[in-house]
Amino acid sequence: MCYPPCQMCYPPCQMCYPLDTVRRRMQLKGTVYTSTSNALQTIVREEGFRALYLGMAPNALKIVPNNAIRFGVYSKLKDWLGLN
């Protein structure tokens, strides 16, 4: 079970991650996909449906330190600029 912030982020990630996988695969040299739909069909046919979601967990986990750094820098800049 995820803690609440991950639960809010997870459904959009589930919907968009396959398209991100297709985008990354289409950018690789040597791939011969003709379109986004062709890439989706080929990946599912040759590697299975799960292949669209490979690497999703590490991608979702990087959000936590990313946001921690963003909020920390934001807070320090507010203090430094006197915008409290």
FIRO-361198 format. One record per residue (C-alpha): residue in one letter; x, z, y. Coordinates in pm, 1 decimal. Example, Ala and Ser with C-alpha at 12.3 -4.5 7.8 and 13.67 -1.06 7.14 Angstrom:
! residues 2
+------+----------+----------+----------+
: rest :        x :        z :        y :
+------+----------+----------+----------+
:    a :   1230.0 :    780.0 :   -450.0 :
:    s :   1367.0 :    714.0 :   -106.0 :
+------+----------+----------+----------+
! end
This chain:
! residues 84
+------+----------+----------+----------+
: rest :        x :        z :        y :
+------+----------+----------+----------+
:    m :      0.0 :      0.0 :      0.0 :
:    c :    130.0 :    -92.9 :    342.6 :
:    y :    113.3 :    131.1 :    642.9 :
:    p :   -151.1 :     27.9 :    904.0 :
:    p :     62.9 :   -197.3 :   1130.1 :
:    c :    161.5 :   -409.4 :    829.1 :
:    q :   -200.4 :   -431.4 :    718.5 :
:    m :   -292.8 :   -576.8 :   1058.9 :
:    c :    -10.6 :   -832.4 :   1044.0 :
:    y :    -40.6 :   -928.0 :    679.8 :
:    p :   -359.4 :  -1144.9 :    676.6 :
:    p :   -233.5 :  -1384.6 :    947.9 :
:    c :     99.8 :  -1405.3 :    764.6 :
:    q :    -82.1 :  -1493.0 :    443.4 :
:    m :   -257.3 :  -1782.1 :    614.8 :
:    c :     40.3 :  -1922.0 :    808.1 :
:    y :    331.0 :  -1862.5 :    571.7 :
:    p :    262.8 :  -2165.6 :    345.6 :
:    l :    282.1 :  -2391.2 :    651.4 :
:    d :    609.0 :  -2225.6 :    749.4 :
:    t :    740.2 :  -2289.8 :    398.5 :
:    v :    639.6 :  -2656.4 :    428.0 :
:    r :    804.7 :  -2682.5 :    771.0 :
:    r :   1131.9 :  -2541.2 :    638.0 :
:    r :   1124.4 :  -2764.2 :    330.8 :
:    m :   1057.0 :  -3075.5 :    540.5 :
:    q :   1355.3 :  -2993.7 :    762.7 :
:    l :   1596.6 :  -2989.8 :    467.8 :
:    k :   1809.5 :  -3295.7 :    411.7 :
:    g :   1721.3 :  -3488.4 :    100.7 :
:    t :   1349.9 :  -3407.6 :     95.0 :
:    v :   1116.1 :  -3704.2 :     72.2 :
:    y :    781.1 :  -3566.0 :    181.5 :
:    t :    569.3 :  -3818.0 :    369.3 :
:    s :    341.4 :  -3565.9 :    541.7 :
:    t :    244.5 :  -3199.8 :    553.9 :
:    s :    -34.1 :  -3249.1 :    299.9 :
:    n :    203.0 :  -3441.1 :     70.6 :
:    a :    453.9 :  -3156.1 :     92.6 :
:    l :    186.2 :  -2895.0 :     11.8 :
:    q :     61.6 :  -3094.4 :   -286.9 :
:    t :    412.2 :  -3162.8 :   -418.4 :
:    i :    524.6 :  -2800.8 :   -389.6 :
:    v :    212.0 :  -2669.9 :   -564.8 :
:    r :    228.7 :  -2938.4 :   -836.3 :
:    e :    600.0 :  -2904.4 :   -912.5 :
:    e :    664.7 :  -2533.3 :   -846.4 :
:    g :    324.8 :  -2368.4 :   -857.9 :
:    f :    109.3 :  -2199.7 :   -593.7 :
:    r :    340.1 :  -1895.5 :   -570.5 :
:    a :    621.0 :  -2116.6 :   -437.9 :
:    l :    434.8 :  -2138.1 :   -105.9 :
:    y :    478.0 :  -1761.2 :    -63.0 :
:    l :    835.5 :  -1711.6 :   -188.8 :
:    g :   1030.6 :  -1505.5 :     63.0 :
:    m :    723.8 :  -1370.9 :    241.8 :
:    a :    804.6 :  -1001.3 :    187.8 :
:    p :   1152.6 :  -1012.2 :    348.0 :
:    n :   1010.1 :  -1218.8 :    631.2 :
:    a :    737.6 :   -959.3 :    694.6 :
:    l :    987.2 :   -670.5 :    675.7 :
:    k :   1201.0 :   -813.9 :    954.6 :
:    i :    912.7 :   -755.7 :   1197.1 :
:    v :    965.1 :   -377.3 :   1195.9 :
:    p :   1324.7 :   -367.0 :   1328.7 :
:    n :   1251.1 :   -661.2 :   1557.9 :
:    n :    965.0 :   -476.3 :   1728.4 :
:    a :   1159.0 :   -147.9 :   1737.3 :
:    i :   1440.6 :   -318.1 :   1928.7 :
:    r :   1194.8 :   -494.8 :   2159.5 :
:    f :   1010.5 :   -172.5 :   2249.9 :
:    g :   1336.3 :     20.2 :   2291.6 :
:    v :   1481.8 :   -239.2 :   2529.9 :
:    y :   1152.0 :   -260.7 :   2719.1 :
:    s :   1142.7 :    117.5 :   2764.9 :
:    k :   1505.1 :    135.4 :   2881.3 :
:    l :   1455.6 :   -152.6 :   3126.0 :
:    k :   1146.4 :     15.6 :   3271.0 :
:    d :   1346.0 :    336.1 :   3323.9 :
:    w :   1645.8 :    150.2 :   3463.1 :
:    l :   1433.0 :    -51.7 :   3707.1 :
:    g :   1222.9 :    253.0 :   3802.7 :
:    l :    892.0 :    101.2 :   3695.3 :
:    n :    745.8 :    413.1 :   3531.7 :
+------+----------+----------+----------+
! end
